[in-house]
């Protein structure tokens, strides 16, 4: 009889060890889940902030290339490699608009909602879309430069892509008293 009693105690202890293991595992998983729920949105916001700031830098760099092409005169062409990891890059050659812009759907509120802001020649607009924000960064060229696309498109959109786009920018001379800057892909 004592052998059976010892055996029952051992089984009871083994069951208690397994029960404690399961409870500790569940507590650990709950803590990890709570941490991820708190930390992941902040990581997404920081990532989006970095992407938006890189997009601002790209717009400034392309604007600088355009200024250099204007200075160098007709016939000059520059290549510019552009990587779009999120959002889209738009060249709008409509005579009423004439701009190039980035549109990025973001978890980060880059500027005050629905209030246009200008920073160093870049117009910034943040619009609330559900739980996310649509951030638009643009540089206007209306009455300064005539933007065109080498194809017949009035508005060309480059989407996010795993590979970089090779953007060709060229000075085609003056048309209608404006310098014609032509864009194309190579």
N, C-alpha and C positions, 0 to 999 in steps of 0.2 A: 504494500500500500504506500509506503514512503517513496518508493520509486515512481509511482504514478503522480504523487504530489510534487515531487521535484520536476518531473517532466511537464506538468501543468504550469508550474511557476516559470520554467524556461520558455515555454510557448507564450505565456502572458508577457514576459519581458521582451521577446522578439516582436510581438505584435505592437507593444508600446514603442519600441525603437522605430519600427516602420511607420507608425502613426506620427511620431515626432518628425521623422524625415519628411513625410508628405506635408505636414503643417509648415515646417521651416521652408520647404521648397515653394509652397504657395505664398508665404509671406515674402520671400525673396522675389518671386515673379511679380507680385503686386507692387513692391517698391520699385522695381525696374520699369514697370508699366507706367506708374505715376511719374517717375523721372522723365521717361520718354515723352509723355504727354505734355510736360512742362518745357522740356529742353528743345524738342524738335521744332516747334513753331519759331522759337528764337533763332535756331540755326538757319531755318528757311529765310527768315527776315534778313539776317546778316548776309546770307548768300545773295539774295536779291539786291540788297543795298550795294554790294560789291559789283554785281553785274550792271546795275544802273550807272554807277560811277565809271565803270569801264566804257559803257556806251557813250557817256558824256565825253570821255577822252577820245574815243573814236570819231565822234562828230567834230570835235575841235581839230583833230589831226586831218580829217578830210577837208574841212574848211581851210586849214592852212595850206593843203595841197592845191586847192582851188585858187587861193590868193597867189601862190607861187606861179601857177600856170598863167594867171592874168598878167603877172609881172613879166614873165618870160615871153609872152606874145603868142600869136597864132601858130598852130602847127605842133606845139609841144604836147606831149602825152606823158602821163605818169601812171604807174601801176601801184595799186594799193591793195594789200591783202586784208580781207575783213572776215573775222570769225564771229558767227552769230550763235551763241549757245542758248539764248533764250530771247523770245520776242521776235520782232521783225524790223528790218531796215527798209525805209520807203523813200524813193526819189519821186517827187511829184513835180512834173513839168507843166502843169496847167497854168496858163498865164495869170490866172486870178490868185494862185497860191504860191507857186515857185518855191518849194522848200525840200529839204531832206530831213527825215526824222526817224527816231526809234520809237516803237510802241512796245511796251513790256507789261504783261500782266504779272502783278507782284503781290507778295504777302507783306511788303514793306511800304508804308506810307511815306513817299519820298518828299512831298511838299504838302502844304495845306490843301485840303480837298476843295476842288472847284475854284481855286484861286490861281490864275495864271501868274507865273513868276518868271523873271528874266535874270539870267546869271551869265555874265561874260558873253553875251550874244546868243545864248541858248535859251529858248522859251521852254518852260517846264509847266506841265499841267498834270495834276493827279485827280483822277475821278474814281469814286467808290463804285465797285461792281460786286454786289453781294458781299462776300467775306474778303474779297481781294480788291486790289487797286489797279487801275489802268494808268500807267505813267507814260506820258508822251513827251519826248525831248525833240525839239526841232530848231532848225536854223532857217530863217526865211531869206530868200534872194530876190523877192519881187522888186522890180524897178532897179535892180543892181546887176544881176546876171541872168541870162536866159539858159535855164537848165534844159537838157534834152537827153533822151535815151537813144542809143544807136538803133534800136528797133523803133517801131511806130507807136509804142506804148506811151501814154501820157503819164501814167503812174506805174512805176515798177516796184514790186515788193520782193525783197529777199527774205526768205523764211529761215528759222533756225536750222542748222545743218551740222552734221558731224565733221564735215570738211570745210575748209575756208573757201571763200569766194575770192577770185582775183579780179578786182574792179579796175577798169581802165578809165582814166579821166583825161580828157583832152580839150585843148583850147582850139575852137574852130573859127575864131575871128569874130567880127562884129556882125550882128543882124539886128535891124531895128534899133540902132544906137546902144545895144546891149551886147556884152561879150557872151558868146555862145559856148557854154561848157557842156561837153558831151560825155555821157557815161556809157559804159559797155562792160561785158564780161568776157574774159579770155580763158 
